[in-house]
């Protein structure tokens, strides 16, 4: 399965490090995926809503194998976006004549 991931780094303090949108095979898109900081590092949090006091994912991978591949694709895209943002910040500002 082809997963195209777009990462939007958070610009404010809070539990979400970034928000992701994932397009699956160009046929189905999921928005509002959060990358959050956990005790073992960043993790993927699917869109959810509160039902009877508990949060329930609105959409989710159905197998452990696909969950692992999905989470890894999102986290890889997140780490790439972090590296790109650091490169952008460290580049000297160029002046045009």
MDAnalysis code that builds the backbone (N, CA, C; Angstrom):
import MDAnalysis as mda
import numpy as np

u = mda.Universe.empty(291, n_residues=97, atom_resindex=np.repeat(np.arange(97), 3), trajectory=True)
u.add_TopologyAttr("name", ["N", "CA", "C"] * 97)
u.add_TopologyAttr("resid", np.arange(1, 98))
u.add_TopologyAttr("resname", ["UNK", "UNK", "UNK", "UNK", "UNK", "UNK", "UNK", "UNK", "UNK", "UNK", "UNK", "UNK", "UNK", "UNK", "UNK", "UNK", "UNK", "UNK", "UNK", "UNK", "UNK", "UNK", "UNK", "UNK", "UNK", "UNK", "UNK", "UNK", "UNK", "UNK", "UNK", "UNK", "UNK", "UNK", "UNK", "UNK", "UNK", "UNK", "UNK", "UNK", "UNK", "UNK", "UNK", "UNK", "UNK", "UNK", "UNK", "UNK", "UNK", "UNK", "UNK", "UNK", "UNK", "UNK", "UNK", "UNK", "UNK", "UNK", "UNK", "UNK", "UNK", "UNK", "UNK", "UNK", "UNK", "UNK", "UNK", "UNK", "UNK", "UNK", "UNK", "UNK", "UNK", "UNK", "UNK", "UNK", "UNK", "UNK", "UNK", "UNK", "UNK", "UNK", "UNK", "UNK", "UNK", "UNK", "UNK", "UNK", "UNK", "UNK", "UNK", "UNK", "UNK", "UNK", "UNK", "UNK", "UNK"])
u.atoms.positions = np.array([
    [0.839, -1.178, 0.000],
    [0.000, 0.000, 0.000],
    [0.880, 1.235, 0.000],
    [0.486, 2.220, -0.778],
    [1.238, 3.467, -0.860],
    [0.654, 4.469, 0.134],
    [1.513, 4.997, 1.003],
    [1.108, 5.989, 1.994],
    [1.836, 7.297, 1.703],
    [1.091, 8.323, 1.324],
    [1.670, 9.654, 1.133],
    [1.317, 10.473, 2.356],
    [2.335, 10.985, 3.019],
    [2.152, 11.667, 4.290],
    [2.598, 13.114, 4.203],
    [1.782, 14.005, 4.726],
    [2.126, 15.426, 4.831],
    [2.142, 15.780, 6.307],
    [3.211, 16.425, 6.747],
    [3.390, 16.785, 8.154],
    [3.313, 18.293, 8.322],
    [2.601, 18.717, 9.355],
    [2.490, 20.125, 9.718],
    [3.013, 20.272, 11.142],
    [4.246, 20.771, 11.282],
    [4.854, 20.918, 12.605],
    [4.056, 21.921, 13.435],
    [3.905, 21.633, 14.722],
    [3.182, 22.518, 15.623],
    [4.014, 23.759, 15.900],
    [3.352, 24.907, 15.904],
    [4.040, 26.167, 16.178],
    [3.728, 26.684, 17.570],
    [2.976, 25.912, 18.338],
    [2.622, 26.351, 19.683],
    [2.889, 25.230, 20.684],
    [2.997, 25.619, 21.931],
    [3.202, 24.646, 23.003],
    [1.942, 23.794, 23.160],
    [2.120, 22.570, 23.506],
    [0.989, 21.682, 23.723],
    [1.413, 20.248, 23.517],
    [0.481, 19.337, 23.656],
    [0.841, 17.918, 23.570],
    [1.175, 17.443, 22.153],
    [0.644, 18.117, 21.135],
    [0.900, 17.677, 19.762],
    [2.192, 18.298, 19.234],
    [3.106, 17.450, 18.784],
    [4.348, 17.917, 18.161],
    [4.088, 18.318, 16.718],
    [3.132, 17.618, 16.095],
    [2.792, 17.870, 14.700],
    [1.443, 17.226, 14.393],
    [0.880, 17.651, 13.264],
    [-0.347, 17.062, 12.743],
    [0.003, 16.458, 11.388],
    [-0.562, 15.300, 11.092],
    [-0.289, 14.632, 9.822],
    [-1.577, 14.380, 9.059],
    [-1.439, 14.384, 7.738],
    [-2.487, 13.923, 6.835],
    [-1.880, 12.789, 6.027],
    [-2.622, 11.699, 5.876],
    [-2.117, 10.540, 5.146],
    [-3.113, 10.181, 4.045],
    [-2.581, 9.980, 2.844],
    [-3.383, 9.550, 1.712],
    [-3.000, 8.103, 1.430],
    [-3.991, 7.230, 1.412],
    [-3.755, 5.805, 1.192],
    [-4.103, 5.436, -0.252],
    [-3.089, 5.061, -1.014],
    [-3.245, 4.653, -2.416],
    [-3.987, 5.665, -3.271],
    [-3.988, 6.923, -2.876],
    [-4.696, 7.931, -3.642],
    [-6.207, 7.761, -3.609],
    [-6.698, 6.909, -2.697],
    [-8.133, 6.597, -2.646],
    [-8.823, 7.026, -1.356],
    [-8.061, 7.167, -0.280],
    [-8.668, 7.468, 1.016],
    [-7.692, 8.326, 1.804],
    [-8.197, 9.413, 2.381],
    [-7.332, 10.323, 3.141],
    [-7.779, 10.377, 4.591],
    [-6.800, 10.498, 5.471],
    [-7.060, 10.652, 6.901],
    [-6.353, 11.923, 7.343],
    [-7.107, 12.846, 7.916],
    [-6.551, 14.094, 8.442],
    [-6.659, 14.092, 9.954],
    [-5.870, 14.958, 10.585],
    [-5.969, 15.123, 12.031],
    [-5.223, 14.086, 12.837],
    [-4.282, 13.398, 12.213],
    [-3.433, 12.457, 12.938],
    [-2.422, 13.289, 13.714],
    [-2.249, 12.994, 14.988],
    [-1.304, 13.758, 15.800],
    [-0.053, 12.948, 16.077],
    [1.077, 13.640, 16.063],
    [2.322, 13.068, 16.565],
    [2.508, 13.711, 17.927],
    [2.564, 12.875, 18.960],
    [2.657, 13.353, 20.338],
    [3.920, 12.820, 20.979],
    [4.384, 13.513, 22.009],
    [5.562, 13.071, 22.754],
    [5.109, 12.123, 23.852],
    [5.718, 10.948, 23.904],
    [5.439, 9.971, 24.946],
    [6.687, 9.697, 25.755],
    [6.560, 8.864, 26.759],
    [7.723, 8.567, 27.605],
    [8.809, 7.811, 26.839],
    [8.447, 7.152, 25.724],
    [9.426, 6.443, 24.893],
    [9.690, 7.150, 23.575],
    [9.339, 8.433, 23.502],
    [9.546, 9.201, 22.279],
    [8.240, 9.480, 21.566],
    [8.317, 10.064, 20.366],
    [7.102, 10.426, 19.633],
    [6.275, 9.187, 19.275],
    [4.953, 9.366, 19.270],
    [4.061, 8.290, 18.850],
    [2.908, 8.877, 18.047],
    [2.224, 8.006, 17.300],
    [1.115, 8.405, 16.439],
    [-0.194, 8.239, 17.195],
    [-1.011, 9.290, 17.154],
    [-2.330, 9.279, 17.784],
    [-3.377, 9.547, 16.701],
    [-4.241, 8.585, 16.479],
    [-5.257, 8.713, 15.434],
    [-6.354, 9.683, 15.882],
    [-7.083, 10.264, 14.914],
    [-8.205, 11.141, 15.275],
    [-9.203, 10.376, 16.144],
    [-9.703, 11.042, 17.187],
    [-10.613, 10.359, 18.099],
    [-11.667, 11.328, 18.615],
    [-12.647, 10.772, 19.283],
    [-13.649, 11.589, 19.961],
    [-13.988, 10.918, 21.281],
    [-14.506, 11.713, 22.195],
    [-14.829, 11.216, 23.523],
    [-16.249, 10.641, 23.507],
    [-16.370, 9.386, 23.936],
    [-17.654, 8.698, 24.018],
    [-17.763, 8.079, 25.400],
    [-18.773, 8.500, 26.150],
    [-18.972, 7.976, 27.512],
    [-17.714, 8.079, 28.364],
    [-17.013, 9.211, 28.246],
    [-15.835, 9.455, 29.064],
    [-14.550, 8.817, 28.565],
    [-14.615, 8.070, 27.464],
    [-13.424, 7.418, 26.915],
    [-13.184, 7.911, 25.494],
    [-11.912, 8.020, 25.127],
    [-11.583, 8.411, 23.764],
    [-11.582, 7.177, 22.874],
    [-12.247, 7.297, 21.736],
    [-12.307, 6.201, 20.768],
    [-11.780, 6.717, 19.431],
    [-10.865, 5.954, 18.822],
    [-10.338, 6.325, 17.510],
    [-11.463, 6.301, 16.481],
    [-11.488, 7.323, 15.623],
    [-12.492, 7.388, 14.560],
    [-12.112, 6.496, 13.381],
    [-10.832, 6.357, 13.148],
    [-10.320, 5.467, 12.113],
    [-9.019, 4.886, 12.637],
    [-8.684, 3.707, 12.160],
    [-7.520, 3.023, 12.721],
    [-7.102, 1.866, 11.824],
    [-5.817, 1.487, 11.868],
    [-5.366, 0.294, 11.149],
    [-6.010, -0.951, 11.781],
    [-6.387, -1.897, 10.943],
    [-7.102, -3.087, 11.437],
    [-6.199, -4.249, 11.827],
    [-4.940, -4.200, 11.424],
    [-4.024, -5.276, 11.799],
    [-2.784, -4.681, 12.458],
    [-2.154, -5.472, 13.290],
    [-0.925, -5.020, 13.958],
    [0.164, -4.723, 12.929],
    [0.217, -5.521, 11.875],
    [1.228, -5.328, 10.835],
    [1.027, -3.986, 10.122],
    [-0.219, -3.668, 9.757],
    [-0.459, -2.406, 9.071],
    [-0.302, -1.224, 10.018],
    [-0.661, -1.389, 11.291],
    [-0.471, -0.312, 12.265],
    [1.004, 0.036, 12.368],
    [1.841, -0.982, 12.413],
    [3.283, -0.753, 12.499],
    [3.783, -0.010, 11.260],
    [3.352, -0.423, 10.062],
    [3.775, 0.225, 8.825],
    [3.234, 1.655, 8.745],
    [1.988, 1.856, 9.142],
    [1.356, 3.176, 9.120],
    [2.088, 4.121, 10.067],
    [2.248, 3.690, 11.317],
    [2.936, 4.526, 12.304],
    [4.351, 4.859, 11.866],
    [5.058, 3.877, 11.305],
    [6.433, 4.108, 10.871],
    [6.482, 5.117, 9.732],
    [5.546, 5.034, 8.791],
    [5.508, 5.996, 7.678],
    [5.269, 7.411, 8.197],
    [4.350, 7.562, 9.155],
    [4.050, 8.877, 9.723],
    [5.255, 9.402, 10.500],
    [5.860, 8.560, 11.328],
    [7.011, 9.005, 12.124],
    [8.228, 9.309, 11.243],
    [8.437, 8.524, 10.178],
    [9.538, 8.808, 9.247],
    [9.329, 10.174, 8.589],
    [8.101, 10.454, 8.171],
    [7.800, 11.753, 7.549],
    [7.978, 12.880, 8.560],
    [7.598, 12.643, 9.808],
    [7.766, 13.641, 10.870],
    [9.254, 13.955, 11.073],
    [10.079, 12.920, 11.183],
    [11.517, 13.128, 11.394],
    [12.154, 13.834, 10.191],
    [11.699, 13.516, 8.997],
    [12.210, 14.192, 7.799],
    [11.826, 15.671, 7.831],
    [10.598, 15.968, 8.196],
    [10.148, 17.359, 8.267],
    [10.940, 18.122, 9.334],
    [11.232, 17.474, 10.461],
    [12.066, 18.107, 11.494],
    [13.448, 18.441, 10.942],
    [14.066, 17.488, 10.237],
    [15.398, 17.733, 9.666],
    [15.352, 18.881, 8.665],
    [14.328, 18.900, 7.824],
    [14.205, 19.980, 6.836],
    [14.015, 21.329, 7.506],
    [13.245, 21.360, 8.593],
    [13.025, 22.639, 9.286],
    [14.307, 23.116, 9.950],
    [15.123, 22.201, 10.464],
    [16.398, 22.583, 11.077],
    [17.373, 23.103, 10.030],
    [17.373, 22.497, 8.853],
    [18.238, 22.962, 7.768],
    [17.803, 24.358, 7.353],
    [16.505, 24.552, 7.232],
    [15.963, 25.856, 6.832],
    [16.322, 26.933, 7.856],
    [16.237, 26.614, 9.135],
    [16.550, 27.575, 10.199],
    [18.039, 27.912, 10.198],
    [18.886, 26.918, 9.954],
    [20.334, 27.143, 10.047],
    [20.923, 27.789, 8.797],
    [20.184, 27.830, 7.690],
    [20.707, 28.470, 6.494],
    [20.757, 29.976, 6.691],
    [21.865, 30.611, 6.265],
    [21.923, 32.068, 6.366],
    [20.910, 32.700, 5.416],
    [20.356, 33.812, 5.831],
    [19.416, 34.523, 4.985],
    [20.156, 35.114, 3.803],
    [19.652, 34.866, 2.639],
    [20.303, 35.380, 1.433],
    [19.628, 36.676, 1.027],
    [20.448, 37.644, 0.688],
    [19.919, 38.916, 0.217],
    [19.971, 38.936, -1.291],
    [18.913, 39.421, -1.872],
    [18.907, 39.567, -3.322],
    [19.191, 41.019, -3.668],
    [19.994, 41.229, -4.705],
    [20.368, 42.618, -5.060],
    [19.176, 43.391, -5.588],
])
